[in-house]
Amino acid sequence: MRVLGIVVEYNPFHAGHLYHLRNAIDLVKPDFTIAVMSGDFVQRGEPAIVEKFARTEMALRAGVDVVFELPAIYAIQDASGFAKGAIGILNSTNVVDDIVFGSESNDIENIEKIASLVFEEPEEFKNGLKENLKAGLSFPNARRLAISRLIDEKAEEMRYSNNILGIEYVVALKKLRSKIMPHTIKRIGSNYNDENITSIPSATAIRKAIFQGKQIEGLPDFSAEILQREFSNGKGPIFFEDFFDLVREKIILLRREGLENIYGFNEGLSERFFRAACFAKDSKSFLQLVNTKRFTITRIKRRMIYVIFEIEKSFISRSNESGPQYLRLLGFRKNSRHVLRLISDRSSIPLISNLSEFKSTIQNRNVDIALAQDQLNFDLKASNLYKLYLKFNTNICKDDFRKPLIYEG
């Protein structure tokens, strides 16, 4: 039996995602495909356009067999933390043989070469990184230039979002000494951050069109149907801008001193956040006031999410050091019961299909119980906050416990 693993957000599921999924399956020819998917908040520091259960349905209807939730504490981190969580989930199943990710370069040899440098951290690389950071460069640019000194112009490929994620996936595989084999396929269509609608638009462009009330293009029929259903039922769309008032209130209450206790706040960022909160009228003006060449827009957005939840540095470090402590099942296809049984038997962390049985399930497995509880509590907190912004909600704080698994016959 061969099992393919993929890491997704499907925010929302579009034609480029379908291309990736079908080509990944053609490449590996697996018996089953397992996806690790971000929940209600995603890696670029934003709420998902629709909730995780709707996006799970999209994945299953596209042909994914099993969907696990990436714990929120990883879903809202930078590429390194995101990859640690996602690869940690796939590796812990002890059934996944291959991972296929999209990249701009489609050059797995170069991705592995760069990943080896990042993993091994030779002294010349560390010194170059330190010098570039002192010069005021953002971390991604500082690392890219440090690597350029050691290999060749191919390090320029680290400018691109999917290449960066691919490198971090391979780094995470190396750290875990995983047997999972990495593969890549070329990303097609618009660039990750391209806001223009094309024949194969980016998720960014699709979300912008939804925000502006324009016609949505570039979605498979089933994805468009699910989106329309969710919107009609008052379950979306949710946008980053919806959370601005909450973020500003939290910043004003925490002040500079309180912000410095939150993960990711250093180098004067707390001062910039506080001043921006005092003067900004909306999220766009806030981002403009804080943005510098060192603090990119996406990096700022993530820290705005950290402020909302007051995420402590110790929680991030514990999670990144120990990895995910459970497999939260969101949905599966009828034909995947066999692989789910294998995962339940072989996985190094417990498979959770019913949250009401979470405590009893983790007691019987070799996991960090305190960390597992903290990770789940944060998942529930993120889900509950997300639901506050839906037009339709009946029981905000118990929904994740009551929600049945998404099942595709």
N, C-alpha and C positions, 0 to 999 in steps of 0.2 A: 504494500500500500504506500502511495506517495501523497504527501500533504503539502499544499502550497500555503504560504502565509503572506498576507499583504497588510499594509498600514494605510488607513484611509480616514478621511473626514466627511467626504460626500456632502459638502456644504454649499449648494446641494449637489446631488448626483447629476453629472452632465455628460455630454458626448465624449469628452476626453477621458473621463473615468471609465466609460464603457469600453473605449479603445484599449486602455491600460489593462482592464480586467480580462478581456477576451484574448489579448496578445500574451498576457502572463500565463493564462491557461493553455494557450497553444504552445508556448515555449516549454513549460514544465510537464504538461499533460498529467495533472494530478488526479487522484481519485476524489479528493475533497479540497475545498478552498476555505481557509479561515481568515477572517478579517478582524483586525484590532482597530476600533473606531473611537475617535474622540466623542465625548458625551455632549453636554449642553453648552460647554465653552470650548473654544478651539485654540490652536497653537498660535495664531496671529494676534491673540489677545482680544477676542471678540466673542459674544454669544453666537451660537449657531442660529442660522436663519429659521430653522424649525427644530423641534426637540429630537433627541436621540432615537426614540422609538420609531418616528416617521422615517428617519434616515436609515435605520436598520431595515425597515420594510423595503426601501429603495435598494439596498444592498442585496437582500435576499431575492427580490424580483429580478435583479440583474444577473444572478447566478452564483452569488456567494453562498456557501453552505452553512457557515456558522459565524456569528458576530459576537465578539467580546468587547466590552467597554474598556477603553483606556482610562484608568483612574484619573480624575480631574487634576490631581497634583502634578501629573506628567503632561497632561494635555495642554496646559497653559504655560509650559516652560519653553525655553529656547530650543534650538535643534538638538543640542546634546541631551538635555533632560527629557525631551519628548522621545528621542530615540531610545534612551535607557529604559523608559517605561514600556514602549511598544515592543522592542526586541525582548525585553524581560518577559512580557506576556507570552509571546510566541515561543520563546525558548523553554519556558516553564511547562508548556503543555507536554513536552517530550514526545511529540508526534510530528511536528513540523519539520520537513526536509529542506524546503527552499523558500526564499523570499525574493519577490520580484518588485522592484520599485522603478518609477519613472525618473528620468534624468534628462537634462538638456544635452549632455555630452554623449550619452549612450556608450561610455567608455569604462567598462568595469575594471579594466587593468589599472587605469590611471586613478580611479576612485579608490581602489584597494591600496595603491601606492601612497596616496595622500593619507588615507586612513592609518596606514602603518606608521607614518611620521607622527600623526596626532597621538596615536596610541603609545608609541615608544618614547616620545618627547626627548629627542637628543638635545644635548646642551646648547648647540648652536641655534636650534629651533626655539628653545625657551628664552634664550637671550634676545633673539630677534623679536619675539612676541612682546617681551617686556619693554624693549626700546620703542616699539611702535605704539604700545599703549601709553607710554609716557609722552609720546609726541601728540597725543590727543586723538588717535584714530579709534574708531569703533572696534569692538572685539573681532567681528568677522573680517574687517579689512586688515587689522593688525595681524591676525593669524594667516590670512592669505598672503600677505607680503613676506612674512617670516618663512612660509613654505616655499615661496618663489625663489628665495635665496638658495634653497637646498635641492630643488629639482629643476624645473624649467618653466617655460611659459604656460604649460598646461595647468599650473596652479591658478591661472586666471579663471579657470572654469569654476572656481569656488565663489565667483561673483553671483552665481545663479542659485536660486532657492532650492530647487529639487536636487541639484548636485550636492549642495551643503547637507541636506537631509540624508542623501544616500551615503555620503562619507560618514556621517554620524551613525547610521545604521551599521555600517561595517565596523566602525570603532567599537560599538556596543557588542557586536558579535565577538570581536577579539577579546574584549574584557571578560566576557562570560565563557570564553573558550568553547563557543557554541559550534555544533556540527551543522548548523543550518547553512546552506550554500546560497550566497547572494548572487542575484542576476539583475540586470537593468535593461529597460527598453526605452527608446527615445520618446521623450514627451513631445506631443504634437499640439498644434493649435496655438492659441494666444499664450503669452508669457504669464507667469503666476500672478503678477500684479497689474497686468494689462486691464484697463477699465473699459475698453472698446468692445462692442459686440461684433464678433466675426462668425464664420461658419462653425468654428469650434471655439467658443468663447471661454475665458477663464471663469472660475467660480466668482472671482472678484467682480468681473463685468456683469455677471448674472445678478449678483446681489445688488449692485449699483442700479441696474435696470429695475429691479423690484422696488428698491427704495424710491426711485423716481416715478414709479407707477407706469413704466413702459412695458411694452410687450416682451415676454420672456422667450428667448430663442436658445437653441443649442441643448435642449433637454430631451432625453428619450421620452416617449409617450407616458410610460409608467411613472417616471419621475415628475413630469408635469402634472399628472393626475393627482399624485399624492400631495404635491405642493398646493394645488388648488383646493383640494379637500381640507387640508390643514388650515389654510387661510380662511376658507369659508366657515370653518368651525371656530374661528377666533383663536387658533393655536399658532399664531405667527402672522406675518414675519416679525422677528425680533432683530434689532440692530444695535450696534455699538453705541450709537447716539442716545438710545433709550436709557442708558445707565449713567449718563453724564451727571445729572443732578445728585445722584447717590454718591458718585466718586467725589465730587466737589465737597459735599457735606462731610464725608469721611476725612478728607484732607484737612478741612478747616478745624474739625474736632481734634484730630490727631496732632496737628501742628508739626513743625519741623522735627521736634524731639521724638514724637511718636512715630513719624515716618521712618526714622533711622533704625527702628527696631524691625522693620519689615524687610523681607528678602529683596535684594536687588537695589536697595537705596544706599548709595554711597557717592563719593566724588561730587558732592554738591547737588545731587539730584533732588534731595528733599527740599532744599531751598527753592529750586526752580519750580517744583510741584506746588509748593505753598503759594508762591507769588502768582503762578498761573491760575490757581484756584480763586485767588482774590480778584483777578481782573477778567478772566475769560467768561464769555457769555454762552459759549457752547463748546462741544467737543472739538470742533475744527480749530477754533481760536486757541483752545487749551493746548492742543498738539503743536500749533505754530509757535506758541510761547515757550514751550519746553524743548522743542526739537533743536538739536545741534548735529554736527557731523559725528559726534560720539554717541549721541542718543537718537537712534533711528525711530521712525514713527511706530513701527511694530514693537520695538523694545519698550517704548513709552506706554503703548496700549497694554502690554502684558503687565507692566507695573501698576497701571490703573486698576487692573483686575486684582493684583496682589493687595492693593490698598482696600478694595471692597471687602475682601475676606481677611485682611490683616494677617497675611501668611508670614509666619516666623521663619527665620533662616534655618533653625534647627529642624523644622518639619521637612523642608526641601532636602537638606543634607542627609537626614535619616532615610528618606524615601529613595534618594539617588544612590545611597550606599547599599541599601538592602534590597531594593527593587520592589515591584508590586507584590502584594501579599495574598492576592486572591484573583480568580478568574470570574469576572461578572458576566454571565451569559445574558445577552439581550435578545437573541433570536436565532432560529435555525430552520433549515429546510427538512422536509419529511425524510429524505434519504440519508440524512447525516447522523442518525441516532447511533450508528456503529462507531463513528469517530468520536462522538461525545462520550460514549462508554469507555473508549480507550483513553481519552483525556482524563476522565474521572479516575481511572485506575492508575495511570502513569504520571500524571502531573505532579510537580514538586510543590505546588500550592493548591489550595482547595478550589473546586469548581462550585460557584454559587449560582443556583438557578432560582432560589427562593430567598429573598432577603430576610424574611421572618425567621429563617433557620440559620442565619449568618453566625451567631455566637456559638451555637452547638457545633456547627461545621468546622469552624477554625480551631476549636478546642482539640480536635482530634488530629490536627496536622502540625507539622514542624514549621511553624511560622512565628513571626514576631507579633504576638497577639495585640499588644498595645499599638504597634504601628498599623496593623491591619484595621483596627477599630478607628484609628485616626484617619486613615485613608478613606474608609467607608463614610465616616462622618462628614468628611469634606465633600465626597461625592453627593451625599444627600443635601448638604448645605447648598452646593452649587445648583442642584436640581430644583430645590425649593425656591431659591432666589429667582431662577429663570422663570418659574411658573408664575411668580408675582407679576410678571410683565405680559402674560398672556391675557387676551381679552376674555377668554373663557377659562375659568378654573373653579372646581367645586371643592376639592379637598387638597390644598396645596402641600401640606407637610406629610401626607401619607401616600402620595401617588406612587412613588417608586416601590413601596412595599406591596401595593395593590395591583400594579400594572402587570398583566400577564405577559409572558414571553411572546415575541412576535414569531408567528409560525407560518411558514409557506409550504403548502401541500405539493 
